[in-house]
Amino acid sequence: MNRLLLLLPIMGLLLFGCSNEPTAESPEYDVCIYGGTSAGVIAAHAAGKLGLKTLLIEPGTHLGGLSSSGLGSTDIGNKHAVTGLSRDFYRRLGDHYGIFEAWTFEPSLAEKTFEEYIAEVEVDVWRQHRLQSAEKEGTNIQRITVEDLTAGGASKQVSARMFIDCTYEGDLLAAAGVSYTIGREANSTYNETLNGVQLRKYHQFEDGIDPYVVAGDSTSGLLWGINDEPLSPDGTGDKKVQAYNFRLCWSDDPDNQVPFSETRPEGYNPEKYALLLRLLESREAKGKKRHDAGTYFIINRMPNHKTDINNRGAFSTDHIGANWDYPEASYEEREAIRQDHEDYIKGLCYFLATDPRVPKRVQDDLNTWGWAKDEFTDNGNFPHQMYVREARRMIGETVMTEHHCLGDEVVQDPIGLAAYTMDSHNCDRVVIHKDGKAMVKNEGNVEVGGFPPFPIGYSALTPKASECTNLLVPVALSASHIAYGSIRMEPVFMVMGQVTAIAAQLAIEGQKTVQEVDHQKIVDLMNTDPLLNGTRPDILVDNTDAGQVEAVGTWQDTSRWMGQYKTNYAMTDPKESEASQFSFQTPVERPGKYQLYLYVPSRPRGMEAEWATTLPVTITHQESQTQKTIDLQVHERDWVDLGSYSFEQGGQCQLTLNAGTANGPVAADALLLVPTN
């Protein structure tokens, strides 16, 4: 029997051929999912709903990845891109908080919700099992070998018809001999403009911050954290990886705090923050009006006095340059890198909270916060999952690039949408010379948006057919560095997880390779049965849906891409016409009760003060009409609940915005009917 024996780079272990017959040590599954990230949980739930015998393997102890480890401020530019079980996740969180959808949430609630998804289906879960190697016959993975950390590292084998790699690192795809890349392609690779080395203005040091231990003396050496390599030309490719951090959960409730002063990390060295001190002193010397904790951390407020803390500015939670070896490191090396990131961030908080050289107004403001005492209780109130923003990226049948993000190229096999800025955090910290003076700069940050949601190709989730034909990759998918920066959002990963579970079911049912699966069948099932439980799907009417909308008066197409539904919204000013109206209308083919919602987009820049505060609407359902007045002051980038209505077979629903009688400009974006099951 001709077997391909593969070497897993991160472990360096070779697995020799053995019998293809499943044994007690080598159970057979329809689907084996490696990685209990948010995508992994949704893929497992979906596979279970589809009746597949499924195994979910998680190297750690917790499920949900970043979504349950502090990333509670959801990065999604356009909610239209969030479909199926991914959308259901945010609605389940909303149910807990008594709202329709919760896009900001506590880590513990997210983890509880992911555990509920697993409990609702018959799925086996192996925690603390790490991949050692994979064995293929031809282009099919026959089995994988994992290390059982609960049993002293004993090896166990798993065979399955289909495999799904849901890790952030792409460990299974690498073990299966699938092509991948790490770092940044040169712009010339895919004829891009935003890839490779990029020296830009955001999250950047102001000019003049001296890089040397003794200011002005290059012989004294560089301050900690600065790379002594020269800066390469813009667009140059390299193996540098955008910075990792942890998304931190703080609390400003004194009864639910662990002070930063009590969590000094082992081996703490204040000299690691000498560059930050130089930045602090510069801001103070220049008399910056705002100088507080929010200058150095993005403080996203979560429910119950908690936060999701992210990197802000030139020196913050991003541990720039410390992760370049992580993607292909051994498990032991990865743990050392993870611990280094944890120590760096704990040290950062300890330094700012306690060092007498820190400006008082910064220190006092920071010390109103502390680690949330009721989160991550098994890990010293520190998140369990490092924010691996990018590691390996598969080189598959299709490679998503900057051109797909901008709409200059469109995939032929769309199965979902991405909807965020092309976003890369800094990759390096270097010295440049300007006007004859040496100064420190961060390199690699890119934030370019302004484009509508764009489709992701199914063939970006599949390896090349010549390499592997029963593996799907929804997280470390096939994309250039800069395109991945737009795609790499947790809601999108969950959508892709569901897509790959459906694809696995179709491949098994049709006895096909994953490359041969008809992407349209995936889309059809996502549209007709998004929760895979037979419930009625939502009904959406967008302002761009010809034949389902009618505008009276003067309405202008307006775009605020990060805060609208789909591609744009219509806007009118009642000063121009007192008769202005906008109507959404749709048939309701499946009878029953529906909850109606109107989407309120972000207000146009410069018009915030002029925006209407109230809006009269008319809801026509069956033969009845209901009049309501919406309070727009409490809604933005959000659905307004218009109440519950019953519809018979073939019923009609119409929502009319009576904009002419509103007290300011009005937007018409989308109507949503959600079945009440």
N, C-alpha and C positions, 0 to 999 in steps of 0.2 A: 504494500500500500504506500502510495507516494504522499508523504506528509510534509508540510512546510513547518520547520521548527523555528520558532521566533524568539528573539531576545527582547525582553522588555527593558528599555533603556534605564528606567528609574530604579530597577532592582538588579539588573545584570544576572538574572537567573534563566537557565535554559531548561525547558520542559521537553522530555523525550516522549515519543509516541507511545500510546497505549490503546487498549481495546476501545472501539466505538460504542460498545454496549454500555448503557447507563448502569451504574451500580449504586449501592447505598451511599457511597462516597461521591458519586457523580450523578446526581439526580437530573432528570430531563424536564425541561420547561419549554413552553412555547416561546416565552420572552424572558430574557435576563437583562435587567437594567442595572448598570453600574453607576452609582452616584446618587445619593439621596438629596440632591439639590431640589429647588422648587420644581424644576423641569422633571427631575426623576420621580418626585412624588406624583405629579400630575400624569406623567406617562404611566406609572404603575396603576393609578386609579383608573385611567382610561382603559388600559389593557384588561384590568379586572372587569370593568363594565362590559367590555367586548367579549368576555368569556374565555380569555386566554389564561392558561396556567402561567403565573408570573412570579418571578423572583426579583426583589429589589435588594441590592447590596450597597451598603453604606460604610465607608472606611471608618467613620467616626461614630458617635452615639446619637447625634441630633439630626432631625430631618428638616429640610426647608432651605438649606444653604444660607445665602445672604438675606433672603426674605424673612427668615426667623432669627437672624443674628444681627439685628440693629438697623438694617436698611428698611426703615418704615416710612420713609418719605419717597414714595414711588416715582421713579424716573420714567415718565411716559409723556411724550410730547403731544399725543393726540389719542384720546381714549377710544376712538374708533378702531384702533389697531388691536385692542384687547378683546379677544373673543373666547367663546367656549368656556372651558373649565377655568381658564385664567380669569376671565371676567367674573365667573362664579366665586372665585376666591375672594375678590374684593367686595362682593356682595355679601358673602358670609361674614366677613369682618364688619361690614356695615350693619348687619343684623345685630351683632353684639353691641354696637354703639348706638343703635336706634336710628340709623340713617340708611339711605339707599345703598351707597357704595362708600367704603372707607379706603382712601388712598394714603392715609397716614395712620399708623397703628403701632401698638406695642409688640416687641419681639415675642414675648411669652404667648400672646394671643395668636400670633401667626403660627408659632410652632404647634400650639394646641389644634389649630385648624388643619394644618398638614397631617397631624396624627389622626384627625377625624376622617380625612380622605382615605387614609390607609385602612382604618378600621371598618369602613363602609363596604369594602370589597374583600374577596378572598385572595389575598396576596401574601406570599412569604416575604419576610424581611430579615435579612442578616445584617446586623450592625457589627461594627468593629471587625470587618473583614476587608483585607486589602489585597488588591490585585497583584499577583506575582508574574503570571505569564498567560499567553493565549496560544492555542494550537489550531492550526488551519489544515484543511484538506482542500487543495485547490484554492478557490477564492472564498470558501466557507469557513467561518469560525466553527470548529467542532465543540470545543470546550475551553473553559478558562480555569486557571488554578488560583485560588485565593488563600490568603494567610488568615487563620482564625485567631484573632488576638484574645478572644475569650477563652481559648484553649491552649494557651502557651505558644501560639504561633503555628499550630498544626496546619498542614495544607489540606485543602478541600477542593474537589473538582466539581464544575457545573457544566452540563451540556444544555444547549438550547437551540431552537430553530432560528430565532432572531435575537440579536443583541442590540442594546441601545446604550451609547456612551453619554451619560448625563453629567459627567464631571466637568468642572471648570478647566481642569488641566488637560483633558483629552488623553487620559492614561490608557483607556481601552483601545482607542484608535491607533495609538502608537504601538501597543503590544500586538495588534493585529497586522502590523506592517503597512499601515495606511500612510500615505504621504502627508506631511504637515510642514508648517513653517513656524518660526518664532521671531518675534521682534517686528521691525518695520521694513517693509519693502522699499526699495528706491522708487521715487516717482516714475522713473522710466519703465519699471516692471509692467505696470498696467496703464501707463500714460496718465497718471494721476497728478494732482497738484498739491495735495495736503499730506502726503505720506513722507516717510523718512524724517531726517532732521528738520526741526521747525523751531526757530527762535521767535517767539511772539510775546504779546503784551499781557495776557491774562495770567493770574497766579504767578506774578513776576516781581522780582526785586526792583525797586526804584533805582535809577542811575546813582552811582557813587558809593554803593555799599562795598567797602574794602574786603577782599577775600583772605587777607593774610593774618596770621596770628598776631603779629605786631603790625598795625596799620601802616601801609606804605613800604614795608620791608619784605620783599619777596623771598629773602633768604631765611625768614623765620618760619616758612612753611604755610600751607593752607589751613584754614579753619576746618574742623571736622565736617564731613559730609560733602566736600567740594572735590570734584574730579579734576586731576591735573592733566588729563588728555586735552589736546587742542580741539576746538569746535570744528566739526566737518561742515562742508557747504550744505545749504538748504537742499532738502530732497534726497540726501544720501541715505541709503539703506544701512541697517545695522541689526544686531541681535538684542538691542536694549528694549526693555519691557516697561510700559507705563507703570507708574508707581502704585503700590498696594498700600492699603491702610486697614483699619477696622472702623465700622460704623458704630459709634459709641452711644450708649443709652445713659444719659445723665438725668438727674431730677433736681428741681428747685424746691421740693417739699422737704423741709428739715427733718420730718419724721421718716423719710424714705431715702436717706442719703448716707453714703459712705464718703467722708471727706477725702479729697485728693491727697491731703497731707498724710493720710494713713496708708497710702498705697505706693510708697517709695519702692521702685523695683530693685531687685538684687543687682549689684554692680553699678548702681546709678552714678553717672559722671556728669556734673553740670557743664563741663566743657563741650559736651555734645550740642549744647544749646547756645554756645558763644556767638554763633552767627545770628541766631534769633535775638540775642541780647543786643547785638549791634543794630539790628532792624528796629527793635523797641526803642533804643536810645535815639535813633535817627528820627523816628516819628515824634518822640517827645520834644526833641530839639527844634523840630519844625513847627511845633505847636498845633499838631493835627487836632481838629475839633473833636472828631470821634476817635476814641482810643479805648477799647474795652475788649472783653472776651470775644465778642462778635467780630472783631477785626482779624482774629486768628483762627476762628472756627466758624463754619456754617452751622448755625444752631437752628435746626428744623424742629419746631415744637410738635410733639406727639400728644395724644390724650393722656390725662391723669398726671400732668406736670412733668412729663418726660420729654426726651429729645431723640432725634437721630442726628448725630454730629458727623459732619464731613469736613474735608480739607477746605481751607480758604487761604488764599494769599500765597506769599513767597515761601513761608516756612510754617508748616502746620502738621497735620496728621499723616500726610503722604511721606513715606520713608523713601525718598527719591534715590534711586540707584542701588538699593539694597536687595532687590528681587531679581536681578538679571539671571541668576543661576537657577531660580526656583522651578521653571517649567520642566526641566529634565533632571532635577536633583533626585537623589535617593530619598526614601521616606525619612531617614534620620536627618539628612541635610535639610529637607523641607521643614521638619520640626524645628531645627535650629534657626532657620530663616523666620519662621512664624514667631518663635519666642523672641527673636531680635526685634521684630516689628512691635510685639506687645510691650517689650521693655522700653523701646523708643517712645511709644505713645504714653505709657504710664509715666515715664520720666519727663516727657513734655508737660503733662498736666501737673506733676509734682513740682517741676521747676517754676512754672508760672504761678503756682499756688503758694510757694514757700520762699523762693529765692529773694533776698532783700534788694537785689538790683532791679527787679521787675517794677515798672511804674505802678504806683499805688492804685490808680484807678483801674488798671488792667487786672491787678491781683484781687482787689476787692470785688470786682464784678465776677471774675472767675469763681471766687469762693462762695458765691451765692448758689453755685451748683455743686453736685457731687455725684458719684456713681449711684445709679438707681439700685437701691438695696434689694428690691424684689425681682430683679432681672438677672439672668445668668447666675443663678444661685449656686450652681455646681461648679462654677469657674471663677469664683472671686468677683462676681459682678462684672466680668469682662466678657465681651462677645467670644463665642466659640469658633466662628468661621472668619478667617481673614478674607478681606475683599480682594480676591484674585480677579482683577479686572480683565486680565488677558493672559493667556499662557500659550499652549500650542493652539494653532488654528489649522484645521484640516485643509488640504488642497484637494477638493472634490471634483465632481463632474462639472459644476459651475462655481466660479469664484465671484462672490459679490464684491463690487468695487465702488469707489467714489462716483462712478458714472451711473450706477444703479440708484444711489442715494439721491442724486440730483435729477433723476428722470431722463438723463441722456440715453441710457440703455434701460430696457424693460425686459425682465425675465419672461420666458414663454411658459413657465410651469409654476405660476404663483400659488402659494399655499398659506400665506399670512402676510402681515404687514410689519414693517419697522417704522418708527415715527419720532425719532429723537435726533438731536443735533449730532453731527459727526464730532465726537468728543473723545479726545485723548488727554489724559493727565500727563504731567511732566515725566520725562524719562531720565533726565540727567541734570546735574548742577555743575556749571563750568565757569571758567574765568574768561572774560573778554576784555579787550582794550578799546577804549573810546576816548577820543580827545586826549590821547596820551596817558590815560589813567586806567589802571586795572580795576575791574569790578566784577562782582558775582552775578550770574544770571541763571535762571532755570531754563531748561530746553525741553521741548516736546509737547507742550500744551497746545491743543487745537480745539477750538469751539466754533464750528461753522454750521449754521442752520438756515432757516428760512425756506425750506422745501417741504412739500406735503408728504404724507405717508407714502411709502414705496413698497412694492411687493418683494418678498423673499422667495427665491426659487426652490422648489422641492429638491432639485439636483444639487443645491448647496448643502443639503443634509445627508447626501449619499456619497460614499467614497467613489473613486473611479472603479468602474466595473471590472477592470483588470486586476484590481487590488483586493477588493472584498465585496461580497454580494449579499451578506446577511447582517450588515451593521448599519445603524442609523445614528447620526450625530447632531442633536438639536442645540447643543451649547457651544462646544468648540468647533462650530460649523465653518464652512469654507468661505472665507472673506479676507480681503486685504486688511491690514492694520487699521486704516482710517475708516473703512466701511464697517468693520467690526465695532468700532467706536460708536456707531449709531445703532447697530443691531443689539448690542450686548446688554439689554435691559431685562430685568427679572420678569415682567409681564410677557415679553416676547419669548423668553426662554420657556415659559409655561405653555404658551400657545404651541411652540415648536415641539415640546414634550408630548402634547396631545396628538399633534400631527404624526409624530413618529410612531406612536402606539397604534394609530389607525393604519398607518402604512404597513406596520408589522403584521397586523391582522389581515390586510388585503393580500400581502405577499404570501402568507401561510395558506389562506383560503384559495388563492389562485395558483399556488405552487410556482411563484415567480421570484425572481431576485428583487431586491429593494429598488434597483434601478428601473425595473420593468413595471412597477406599480403606476397606475394611472392617477396622476395628481388630481384630476378633476373629481374622481370618486372620493378623495379625501375632503376636498372642498365641499362637495355636495353633502356629505355626512356632517361636517362641521356646521353647515348652514341649516340643515333640516333637524338635526338632533344634537345641538351643541353640548348638552350635558350627558349625552349617551345614555339617557334613561327614559326616552320617549316623551318627555315633556314638550309642550309647545314652545317654539322659539320666539324670541322677541320680534316685534315688527318695528322697523325703523323707517322714517321718512326724513330725508335730508333736504335742505333748501335747494340742492342742485338736482333733485329727482324730477325730471321733466314729466309732465302729465299728472303729478301728484301734489304740485304746489301751484298757487295762484297769487300773484302780487297785484295789488291795486295801489296806485300812487307811484312815487319815485323811490325805488330801492336800488342801492348800489352794492355790488359785490365787494366785500371787505375781507382781508386775511390777517389773522393773528395766529400763526400756525401752531404755536405752543399752547393755545387756549381755545381752539375751536373744534368742532366735530367735522371730520373729513377734510375737505379742501378749502372751504371758505364759508362765510355767512353773508346774509343780506342785511343791509342797514338802511333805515330811513329816519328822517327828522320831521316830526309833526308840523314844524313851522312851514314846511314846504307844501304839505297837503293834509288837511284835517280829515280827509277820507281814506288815508293810508291804512291798508289792511294787508295781512299776509296769512294765507290759509294753507295748512297741511291736510291732506286727505288720503285715506287708505282703506281698501277693503279689509275685512277681518274674516279670513277664510275658515279659521278654526274657532268655533264658538266657545264662550266662556267668559270669565272675569279677567279684566286687564287693568293694571295700574298705569296711568298716563303720566308722562314726564316731558317737560320742555327743557331743552339745553340752553343755558345762558353762557355765552362765550366770554373770553376776556375782552375788556373794553379797549377800543382803539387808543393808542398812545396819544396823550394830550387831551383826551375827551373825558377823562374819568369824572371830572366835576359836572359835566353836562349830561351824563348818562341818565336815562329815565330811572326814577326810583320805584315807580309802580307801573304796571301794565295790565289793562283790562283784556280778558280773553273770553272767547265763547267756545264751548265744547259741544259739538253735535254728536250724539250717540243714539243709534236706532232712530226713533222719532222724537227724541227729547233734546232740549238745549239746557246747558248749565253755564251760568255767568260766574266768572271769578276775577279777582284782582290779585296779581302776583306782586309780591314784595321783592324787587330786584336788588335791594341793598344788601341782602344776606346771601346772595347767590352770585358766584362767578366761577367759570370753568366747572359748572356743576349742573345736575339735573334738578329741576323744580317739580315737586310732586303735585299733580293736578287732581289726584283722587282716583277711586276705583270705579269701573264701569263695566256693565255686562253687555255682551254682543251675541246675537243669534247667528246661525249659519248664514254667511253671505252679508253680514252687517257692514255698515260703513262708519268710519270715525273721521271727524273733521275738527281741527283746532284752528281757530281764527284769532290772530293777534290784532286787536283794535288799536293800532299804533297811533292813529290820528288823534286819539283822546289821551295819549300818554303825556307825561310831563317832561319829556326829553327824548333824545334819540333812542331808537329801539333796534334790537337785532333779532333776526329770524334765522335759526341755525338748524335745529332738528327736533322731531317729535319721536317719542319712544313709547311703545305699548309693551308692557312686560306681563306675561301671563301670571295669574295668581293661582298657584297649584296647591 
